[in-house]
């Protein structure tokens, strides 16, 4: 009997017990089935089953996969286990999922979680119980997008319990939904019957117009988040971020959040950007100017191709961080509950002019979005029942990414041809020097 003919079992109930990820751009699906974790290839052939007997035969309550590093996080009760892919047969075709997942870490929560979310780089993971926590491995175990796969395979296995939380915040209500933006700049959360959606942003990554004195016991490398509210007339039933290409420099395209509400109206919330926050400002402009200034001095076609590849590589690197405009109002990275009574009134004005801001770019209602010809069909939705949902097509992201992948392949092909041509010319010159009469 073939492996894919084995019945792997049904998915555990709930929307958080299955997830899609990728490792080296090869997609896979992982889901919880009873106490086991089942991993399927893109053609739904069973690749691996991680038995629950190794984890106390506790039912899997949540599964989350990383889209960059292929990591899988699964919760067994209040224990979250981290699994990482290991190449099994590198000589097979590249489009096959030739990996097996091994447990490399774990950490413990104060209660059972049904919400896990990897950041876009796959280095940190959010957990939600009665509080939000951001967990990270030791600094030496953090992987980057451009790391060589061979270098990743040569890493020493970490200690299982070495994951630590780097930030936590107790929320007023339990988090029901949470998702990261595509660039990792924000993450959004909402409660089960919550009308106020929160968009969280890292305050440590923003420039301040006024220098705030250091408070005691504060670490310079600590992670802090603040948030802004996106108010809805009724309960938020779901939301999703617009996807942006991995080749798109961070800050060149604003983040957009699509929310569904129980009033039956979907809303598009667009990030408000200043000119200094775009591709034309900050460190991107400086680096682009310095790179472009050296372009006319390149000697040959090979150098120009290499310069193009390095520029694209640099743009991908810029996705990891962005400096905000100093024109924005200054603030501290502490919440009002963490301040003294004499600081609360000053902090209120800072939150009223928060560094992060989103505005409604559009609203989509079934009464206006659905053509009259479809009235009375399954496409219509009764006003106020919250059944009207809009999904992203992400066609621009797909088109841009496909064009950039093709462009990169052509550049590499031309570069290889230039190298081969250079080797042939060098061999010809050597032959002429050895025996000029034969050439």
N, C-alpha and C positions, 0 to 999 in steps of 0.2 A: 504494500500500500504506500502510495506517495504521501509525502508530508502534508501537501496542501489538501489532501482528502480527509485528514483527521478533523473531526468536529471540535472546534475550539471553544464552543459555549457561547451563550448570549452575553451581550453587554450589560453590565450592572446598571440599574436605574439611575436616572439623573443625567444632566447635560455635561457634567464634568468628568465622566468616567471614560471618555475617549478623546483622543487628540491626534493631530497630524503634525509631523515634524520632518526634518530633512537632515541628512549628513552628507557633506560634500555634494550638495545639490541633488541628492537622490532622496526622493520622498518616501515616507513610511507612515504607517498608522499604528498606534498603540492604544489598547483599551483594557479595562479591568473586567474580568469574567470571574465572578466569585472571589476567591482569594488569589487568583493568578493574574498575570499580566501577559497579554497576547500581543505579539508584534507581527504586523503584516507588511509585505512589500506593496508596491504600487499596483500590482495585479492581484492583490488580496491573497497571495500565497503566504502561508504561515512560515515565518522565518525563525521565530523563537517563542517559547513559552517560559516565562519566569515563574516558577512554582511558588505558591503561597505558603507551602510547608516551611520554607526557610524564614518566614516572617511571622510565625505563630498562627498561621491559618486564620488571619484576620481579613475580613472583606475589604477589598480595595474601594476607597471612597472617592478618590480623585486621581486623575492621570493628566500630566501636562508634558508636552514635548517641545524641545528647543528647535528652532528653524535654522540655526547656524551651526551648532556643535553636535546636534543629534542627541543631546542629553534627555533623559526621561526622569521625571519626578513623579513619585506615586506615594499616596498617603495610606498607611495602614493604621487606623485608629488615630492616635495622636503622634505617630511616628511617620516622618517623611523620608523616604529612601531615594537616593540619587543613583542612576544607572548611566554609564557612559559606553559608547560603542567602541569595539576593538575589531580591527580588520582581521578576517579569517583567511581569505584567499585572494591576495592582491592580483593574481594572474588572470582572474576571470574578467569578463567584460565590465567596463566601467559603469554601465547603466544598471548593473545588478546590485542588490543590497547584500554585499558580502561582509556583514558585520554581525557580531554577537555582543549583547549588552551585559556588562558586569557591574555589580554594585561597588561604588567607590566612595560613598558617603551617606550620612544620615544625620538628622537632627530631630529634636523632640519639641512638641508644642504643648500648650496647657490644655488643649481640648481637640476634638476631632475637627479637621478642616475639610471643606468641600470646595475650596477655591485655591488654586495655585496658578501662578503666572510668571513665566520666564521673561526676563528683559530681552530685547531684540538681539543682543550679543550672546545670550545664553550663559552669562557669567553670574547673574544674581537672580534670585527667585523671590517673588512676593507670596506671602501666606496670609490668609484671613481667617481668624476665629472671632473672638470678641475684641481683637485688636489686629492692626496691620503690622506685619513684620517683614523686613527685607533681609534675606539671608545671603551670605557670600562665603565661598571657600577661602582658604588661606591665600595670601597675595601671590605666592609662587604657583598656585594651581589655577589662576585666572588665565584663560586662553583668549587670544585675539583672533579677529576674523581672518587676518592674513597669515596666521601661523601655518607652518608647513605641517602636513598630516604626519610625516615621518617624525618630526619633532614632538608632536602630540603623543605618538605611540611610544616614544622613548622616555616619557615622564614617569617618575616613580609613583607608585600608587599611594594616595594620601591616606591618612588615618580616618577611619569611618566617622568618628564623631567630631571632626575638626571644623565643620560648618558652624559659623557664628552669625548671629543677627547683628547687622550694622545700623539698623534703625527700627524703631517701633513707635506706634501711636495708637492709643485706645480710641475707638470710634464710638459715637453716640448710639448707633445701631449696628447690628452685624452686617458685614458686607455680603451682598448677594451676587454681584457681578463686578469684576475688575479686569481691565485690559490695558496693556501698554500701547502707546503710540508707536508707529513704525520706526521712528528715529530714536526712540528711547528717551525723548525729552520729557514726556508726561506719562502718567497713568491715570485712569479714571475709575471711580468706584461708585456704586449705588447700593442702597439697602433694598430689602424685599418690597417694602411699601413706601419707598422714598420718593418724594417729589424734588428733592435737591440732590442733583448729581454733583460729585466733587471731581475736579481736575487737579491733580497733585503735580507740583513741579519742584525740582531741587533748588533750594535757596542758595546752596553753596556754589552753584555754577553761574550765578548772576553777579554782575558788577554793581556796586553801590555808589551813589553819588556822594554820600557822606560816610566817613569812616566811623564804624561803631566800635567803642572800646571793648576789649576782650573781657568776657565775663570769667569768673573763676571756674576751674575744672572744665573748661571747654577745650577740645582738641581741634587743631587746625585741619586735620584730615577727616573729621567726623562728617557723617552724611545727615543732612537735614532736609525735610520737605515741608512745604506749605501748600495751601490749596485755595481755590476759588470755587464758588457755587455757580452752577448752571440751573436756574430755577425753571420748573415745569408746572403747569396748572394741575396736573394729576400725576399719578404714580408712573415712574420711568420703568418701562417693561424690558428695555434692551438698548444696546448701543454698540457701535463699531467705529474704528478709526479708518480713515482713508489710507490705503497702502501707498507707499512711495518706494521707488526703485533703490536697490542697494548701491547703484552708481550715482545717485543724486546726492550732492553735497548737503550736509546738514544746514538747515536754515534757508536754503534756496527755494523751498516750497513750504507754505504754511500748513500746519496740521489742521485737519477738519474732522469733526466728530459728528456722526449721524446717530440721533437718538430716536427711539420709539416711545410713545407715551400712551397712557390709557385713554386719553381723549381722542385717539385715532389720528393724530397728526404727527408726522415725522419732521424733525428739525435738523438743519445743518448748522453746526456751530463752528465758525472759522476762527483760527488763531489770529489775533491782531498783531501785526508786525510793523515795526518802524523801519525806515530805510536803512538804518545802521545795522539792523538785524538780518538783512538779506544777504544774498551772495555778493553784493557790491560793497559790503561793509566788513569791518573787523579784520580778523586774521586771514580770511579767505582772500580779500582784496590784496593784502600785503604779500601773501605767498604767490598769488597769481601774477602780481606785478613783477616780483623778483624772478619768477620762472620765465615770464614772457620776455623780460629784458635780455635774458641769455639766449633766447631762441635764434636770433640772427647770427650768432657767433658759432653755431653748430657747423661742424665741418662737412659732414656727408649725410646721405640719406639714412644710413643706419643710426646715426646719432639723433636725427629727428624722430625716427620711429621709437627709439629708446626713451626720448624725452616725452613723447606722447603717452607711452605706457607708464612712466613715472608720474606724470601729471594726473592720470586717472587713478593711480594707486594713492596719490596724495589726497585727492578728492574723497576717496573712500575713507581715508584716515580721518578726515575732518568731520565725519559723521559722529565721531565719538565725543565731541565737545564743541560748545558754542559760547561765545562771550556775548552777553547782552549789552545793549546800549546804556551808556552812563546817563543818558537823558531821562531814564526812568527814575521814579522816586526811590529813595533809599529805604531800606527796611531791615529789621533783624530777622534771623532765621528761627526765632522762637515763637511758639503759639501764645495767644493771650493767657492761657491757663498756666504757662510757665513763667510769666512775668510777675513782678511785684505790683501792688495796687497803685503805686505812683507812676507806673509805666503803662498801665492799661489804656488810659485815654490817648496817649501818644501812639500806641500800637493800633488803635482803632482807625486812625487816619491813614496809617500805612496799609491796612487791609482794604480800606476804601479805594486806595490807589495801588492795588496789587500789581506786582511786576508781570504776572501772567494775566492775560485778558482774552476772552473769547466773545464773539458777537454772533448773532443769528444772521447767517448769510441767506438762508431760504427756508421755507416751510412747505411741506408737501401734504396736502389733504386729499383723502379719497374722493371728496365731492368735486374737486377741481382737477385732480390728476388722472382719474379714470374716465375714459371717453364715454359719452352717453350710450354708444352702441353696446357697451359691456354692462350697462346698468341691469341689475337683477340677476347677474351671473355670480359665479364663485369669486370673481375678482373684486366684487364690491364688499364693503364692510359697513355694518351698522355704526352710526355715529356714536362714539363714546365707549365702545367695547374694547378698544385697544388692539383689535385684530389686524390693523393695517400696518404692514412692515415693509420697509424699503431696504434693499441690499446694494452694496457697492459692486459695480462691474469691474473697476480697477483696470479698464481697458488702456488708459494712458500709461499706467505703470507697466503693463504687459508689453505694450508697443515700444516704449522707451528701453526697457530692459532687453527685449529681443534685439533691437537695433544695436545696443551697446555690446551685447554678446557677439553679434556678427562682426561688429567693428573691431573688437578685441581679437577675434580669430583671424581676421584679415591682417591686422597689424603683426601678430605673431608669425603668420605665414610669410609675410614680406620680410620680416626681420630674419627668419631662418634662411630665406633665399639669399639675403644679403650676406649672411655669415658663410653660406656655402660658396657663394661667388667670390668672397674674399679669400677663402681657403684655396680655391682653384687658382686665383690670380697669384697667390703666394707660392703655390707649387710651381706655377709656370715661371715665376721669377727665379726660383731656386734652380730649376732645370737650365735656364739660360745662363746662369752663372757657372754651373758645373760644366756644361758642354754647349757653348754658344753655337756650334756648327749644326747641331741636330734640331735647333729650334728656329 
